[in-house]
């Protein structure tokens, strides 16, 4: 009798319940399956004694558990069908000639499905496509570099190669230990530098990825410097986009970084009178680097942020603000006066070590300025004439005279 019951359970779970779940007849087939099972049991064992009665409550529990298992598989089936439909849509767009990545992961596909509009989906796919192209180009360059190295290794003597490799490995490990020791010392005695991680809601997924990439470069520059900062990530939330992107870059090394990560605001960690928020929108220009102050850098891509967001945040918190003196030292050409986070890190590290603005502002991209204001006047005139020829045309003589007049006034004021 017990073996027959077990056999019937297997038959019902394998045939009746999936069929009912697929065709939406779970409620109708439940009493039918129960009557079938009871009739089969009675036919197989008609000689059973009256004391060996069937336990209907046990059968109910078995049937309910089977229905729950089938119910769990239905959402998974729907999710798989939605992913399959999204992949078919991507294949159609690829055949239509749109910018679609060749390989897309399941996580990226879910992000694509969560995009609110068709234009957002197109932008996200274009971002993935360009990212894939960059990876292919990097891989191609690495392969070419490896081939060149192998060719040079074949020509070079083996004894010299083994000595050189052992020396390089020893040097690299020794330098890593030295860098780690410096950063560990900076966590105790170094000057703090705060990255404000509260701008995630103002950026898209691509912009957060670009921001994290710049912060990773900044952390590497800081680790290799002579006197590194003690980096603080404030307003940092677990399971945020920032956190996910950092895990992609650092992987297992994320928990070993010599930085301070907290979900608290910097006003709760440091005294307000020591905080200075660095923003390009500030009316106050930074004159010298103060080693007693704590500088705050907004962790965002300025290209996509509305003007004055970081300045408004600093004013709302009652903090002092400052902007880099770019116009004072550089003859600005084109483009916004917003710099990337790794450029800001290099500028602050150079100011901290030397205090020389000219050396620090060398990290500003050369395409954004024509030269330093400290150059002689005749060199500035040549640069201005070239700008006028390219941009102003017939008005170059008027602009040149106006510039010479203004520059002579500045010299007399100094």
C-alpha positions in Angstrom: 0.0 0.0 0.0 2.8 2.4 0.9 4.7 1.7 -2.3 1.5 2.4 -4.3 1.1 5.7 -2.6 4.7 6.8 -3.3 4.3 5.7 -6.9 1.1 7.8 -7.3 2.7 10.8 -5.8 5.5 10.7 -8.3 3.1 10.2 -11.2 0.9 13.1 -10.2 3.8 15.5 -9.6 5.5 14.6 -12.9 2.4 14.7 -15.1 -0.8 16.2 -13.7 0.6 19.2 -11.8 2.9 20.6 -14.5 0.1 20.2 -17.1 -2.3 22.0 -14.8 0.1 24.9 -14.1 0.9 25.3 -17.8 -2.8 25.5 -18.9 -4.1 27.3 -15.8 -6.3 24.5 -14.5 -4.8 24.0 -11.0 -8.1 24.4 -9.2 -10.1 22.1 -11.6 -7.6 19.3 -11.7 -6.9 19.2 -8.0 -10.1 17.3 -7.0 -9.9 15.2 -10.2 -6.3 14.1 -9.4 -7.4 13.3 -5.8 -10.3 11.2 -7.0 -8.2 9.4 -9.5 -5.5 8.6 -6.9 -8.1 7.3 -4.5 -9.8 5.1 -7.1 -6.6 3.7 -8.2 -5.6 2.9 -4.7 -8.9 1.2 -4.0 -8.6 -0.9 -7.2 -5.1 -2.0 -6.5 -5.7 -2.9 -2.9 -9.3 -4.0 -2.6 -8.5 -6.5 0.1 -7.2 -3.9 2.6 -8.8 -4.0 6.0 -11.2 -1.2 7.2 -8.6 -0.1 9.7 -6.2 0.8 6.8 -8.0 4.0 5.7 -6.5 6.6 3.5 -5.3 9.8 5.3 -7.0 12.6 3.3 -5.2 15.3 5.2 -1.8 13.9 4.3 -2.9 13.8 0.6 -4.0 17.5 0.9 -0.5 18.5 2.2 1.2 16.6 -0.6 -1.0 18.2 -3.3 -0.5 21.7 -1.8 3.2 21.3 -1.6 3.3 20.2 -5.3 1.2 23.2 -6.3 3.6 25.5 -4.4 6.6 24.1 -6.2 4.9 24.6 -9.6 3.8 28.1 -8.6 7.5 28.9 -7.9 8.5 27.8 -11.4 6.0 30.0 -13.1 7.6 33.4 -12.3 11.0 32.0 -13.2 9.5 30.9 -16.6 8.1 34.4 -17.1 11.4 36.0 -16.3 13.2 33.7 -18.7 10.7 34.4 -21.4 11.1 38.2 -20.9 14.9 37.9 -21.1 14.6 35.8 -24.3 12.3 38.4 -25.8 14.8 41.2 -24.9 17.6 39.2 -26.6 15.5 38.8 -29.7 14.8 42.6 -29.7 18.6 43.2 -29.5 19.2 40.8 -32.3 16.7 42.7 -34.5 18.3 46.0 -33.7 21.7 44.6 -34.5 20.5 43.4 -37.9 18.9 46.8 -38.4 22.4 48.4 -38.1 22.0 50.0 -34.7 24.8 50.2 -32.1 24.3 47.0 -30.1 27.0 45.1 -28.2 27.9 41.6 -29.5 28.0 40.1 -26.0 25.7 41.2 -23.2 25.4 39.7 -19.7 22.2 38.8 -17.9 22.7 41.7 -15.5 23.2 44.2 -18.3 20.1 42.8 -20.0 18.0 43.3 -16.9 19.3 46.9 -16.7 18.4 47.4 -20.3 14.8 46.1 -19.6 14.5 48.5 -16.6 15.3 51.6 -18.8 12.2 53.9 -18.7 12.1 54.9 -22.4 13.2 53.7 -25.8 15.8 56.6 -26.1 17.3 55.6 -22.7 17.6 52.0 -23.9 19.4 53.2 -27.1 21.8 55.3 -25.1 22.5 52.4 -22.7 23.2 50.0 -25.6 25.4 52.6 -27.3 27.4 52.9 -24.0 27.8 49.1 -23.9 28.8 49.0 -27.5 31.5 51.7 -27.1 32.7 50.0 -23.9 33.0 46.7 -25.8 35.0 48.4 -28.6 37.4 50.0 -26.1 37.9 46.5 -24.5 38.7 45.0 -27.9 41.1 47.8 -28.8 42.9 47.4 -25.4 43.1 43.6 -25.9 44.5 44.1 -29.4 47.1 46.5 -28.1 48.0 44.1 -25.3 48.4 41.3 -27.8 50.6 43.4 -30.1 52.7 44.4 -27.1 53.0 40.8 -26.0 54.1 39.8 -29.5 56.7 42.5 -29.5 58.0 41.5 -26.1 58.2 37.8 -27.2 60.2 38.8 -30.2 62.6 40.8 -28.1 62.8 37.9 -25.6 63.8 35.5 -28.3 66.6 37.7 -29.5 67.9 38.5 -25.9 70.2 36.0 -24.1 68.3 33.8 -21.6 70.7 34.5 -18.7 70.2 38.2 -18.9 66.4 37.7 -19.2 66.2 35.7 -16.0 68.2 38.2 -14.1 66.1 41.1 -15.3 62.8 39.3 -14.5 63.9 38.5 -11.0 65.0 42.1 -10.4 61.8 43.5 -11.8 59.7 41.2 -9.5 61.8 42.0 -6.5 61.5 45.8 -7.3 57.8 45.6 -7.8 57.1 43.8 -4.6 59.3 46.1 -2.6 57.7 49.2 -4.1 54.2 47.8 -3.3 55.2 47.3 0.3 56.6 50.8 0.5 53.4 52.3 -1.0 51.2 50.4 1.4 53.4 51.5 4.3 53.0 55.2 3.3 49.3 54.9 2.9 49.0 53.1 6.3 50.9 56.0 7.9 48.7 58.5 6.2 45.6 56.9 7.8 47.1 57.8 11.2 49.1 61.0 10.6 48.1 62.2 7.1 45.8 65.0 5.9 42.2 63.8 5.2 40.7 64.2 1.7 37.0 63.6 1.4 35.1 62.3 -1.6 31.4 63.2 -1.4 29.5 60.0 -2.7 26.0 61.6 -2.5 25.5 62.3 -6.2 24.4 58.9 -7.4 20.8 59.9 -7.9 21.9 62.8 -10.2 23.8 60.5 -12.6 23.0 57.6 -14.9 24.6 54.1 -14.8 27.3 55.1 -17.4 28.2 58.3 -15.5 28.5 56.5 -12.2 30.9 54.0 -13.9 33.0 56.9 -15.3 33.1 58.5 -11.9 34.2 55.3 -10.2 36.9 54.8 -12.9 38.2 58.3 -12.2 38.2 57.6 -8.4 40.2 54.4 -9.0 42.8 56.4 -10.9 42.8 59.0 -8.1 43.4 56.3 -5.4 46.3 54.9 -7.5 47.9 58.3 -7.8 47.5 58.9 -4.1 49.0 55.5 -3.2 52.1 56.2 -5.3 52.7 59.7 -4.0 55.4 60.7 -1.5 53.0 62.1 1.1 49.5 60.6 0.4 46.2 61.8 1.7 44.0 59.9 4.0 41.0 59.3 1.7 37.5 59.2 3.1 34.4 58.1 1.2 31.5 59.8 2.9 27.8 59.3 2.3 28.7 55.9 0.9 25.8 53.4 0.9 26.1 49.6 0.7 24.6 48.0 -2.4 24.6 51.3 -4.2 25.8 51.8 -7.8 29.1 53.2 -6.5 29.6 50.0 -4.4 28.8 47.7 -7.3 31.2 49.5 -9.7 34.0 49.5 -7.1 33.6 45.7 -6.6 33.9 45.3 -10.4 37.2 47.2 -10.4 38.8 46.0 -7.1 37.1 42.6 -6.7 38.7 40.9 -3.6 41.0 43.8 -3.0 38.1 46.1 -2.1 38.2 45.0 1.5 41.9 45.5 1.7 42.1 49.1 0.5 43.7 51.5 3.0 40.9 54.1 2.9 38.0 55.0 5.2 34.5 54.3 4.0 31.5 55.5 5.9 27.8 56.2 5.4 28.0 59.3 7.5 28.1 62.9 6.2 31.5 64.7 6.4 29.9 67.3 8.7 29.3 64.5 11.2 32.9 63.3 11.0 34.9 66.5 10.9 34.4 70.0 12.3 32.7 72.4 9.9 35.3 75.2 10.3 38.0 72.9 8.8 36.0 71.8 5.7 36.4 73.4 2.3 34.3 72.2 -0.6 36.2 72.4 -3.9 33.8 73.4 -6.8 34.3 75.2 -10.0 31.1 77.3 -9.4 32.5 78.9 -6.2 33.0 82.7 -6.3 35.9 82.4 -3.9 39.3 81.5 -5.6 41.8 79.3 -3.8 45.1 81.2 -3.3 47.3 78.7 -1.4 47.0 75.2 -0.2 46.2 74.9 3.5 47.6 71.8 5.2 45.3 72.3 8.2 42.1 72.3 6.2 40.1 69.2 4.9 39.2 69.5 1.2 36.0 67.9 -0.2 35.7 66.8 -3.8 32.3 65.9 -5.3 32.3 62.4 -6.8 30.4 63.1 -10.0 30.9 63.7 -13.7 30.5 67.4 -14.1 29.6 67.1 -17.8 26.1 65.8 -16.9 25.4 67.8 -13.7 23.6 71.1 -13.8 25.7 74.1 -12.9 25.8 74.9 -9.2 24.7 71.5 -7.7 27.8 71.1 -5.6 27.9 74.8 -4.7 24.2 74.6 -3.5 25.0 71.5 -1.5 27.9 73.2 0.2 25.8 76.3 1.0 23.0 74.2 2.3 25.4 72.6 4.8 27.0 76.0 5.7 30.5 75.1 4.4 33.2 77.2 2.9 33.8 76.8 -0.8 36.8 77.4 -3.1 37.6 77.1 -6.8 41.0 76.6 -8.5 42.6 79.8 -9.8 42.6 78.7 -13.4 42.1 82.1 -15.0 44.8 83.6 -12.8 47.5 81.3 -14.0 46.2 80.0 -17.4 45.3 81.8 -20.6 42.0 79.8 -21.0 41.0 78.8 -24.5 37.9 76.7 -24.8 35.9 74.2 -22.7 34.4 74.2 -19.2 36.6 74.8 -16.2 35.6 71.4 -14.7 38.3 68.9 -14.2 38.2 65.1 -13.8 38.7 63.6 -10.3 42.1 62.1 -11.1 43.3 65.5 -12.4 42.1 67.1 -9.2 44.0 64.5 -7.2 47.2 65.2 -9.0 46.8 68.9 -8.6 46.2 68.7 -4.9 49.1 66.2 -4.3 51.5 68.6 -6.2 50.3 71.6 -4.2 50.7 69.6 -1.0 54.2 68.6 -1.8 55.5 71.8 -3.5 53.0 74.6 -3.2 53.8 75.6 -6.8 50.7 76.4 -8.8 52.5 76.3 -12.1 53.7 72.7 -11.5 50.3 71.7 -10.2 48.3 73.1 -13.1 50.4 71.2 -15.6 47.9 68.4 -15.1 45.2 70.5 -16.7 44.6 69.2 -20.3 46.7 71.2 -22.8 43.7 71.5 -25.1 41.9 73.8 -22.7 44.4 76.6 -22.4 47.0 78.3 -24.6 49.7 78.9 -22.0 50.5 80.3 -18.6 49.9 84.0 -17.9 53.3 84.3 -16.4 54.8 84.2 -19.9 56.2 87.3 -21.6 53.7 89.7 -23.3 55.0 89.1 -26.8 54.4 85.3 -26.5 50.9 86.0 -25.2 50.3 88.2 -28.2 51.4 85.5 -30.6 49.0 83.1 -29.0 46.2 85.6 -29.1 46.8 86.3 -32.8 46.6 82.6 -33.5 43.3 82.4 -31.6 41.9 85.4 -33.5 42.8 83.9 -36.9 41.1 80.7 -36.0 38.0 82.2 -34.4 37.5 85.9 -34.8 38.7 86.7 -38.4 38.4 90.4 -39.1 38.0 91.5 -35.5 41.4 90.2 -34.5 43.1 93.7 -34.4 40.4 95.1 -32.1 40.6 92.1 -29.8 44.4 92.3 -29.7 44.4 96.0 -28.7 41.8 95.4 -26.0 43.8 92.5 -24.6 47.0 94.5 -24.5 45.2 97.3 -22.8 43.7 95.0 -20.1 46.9 93.2 -19.6 48.9 96.4 -19.0 46.2 97.5 -16.4 46.7 94.2 -14.6 50.5 94.7 -14.5 50.1 98.2 -13.1 47.7 96.9 -10.4 50.2 94.2 -9.3 
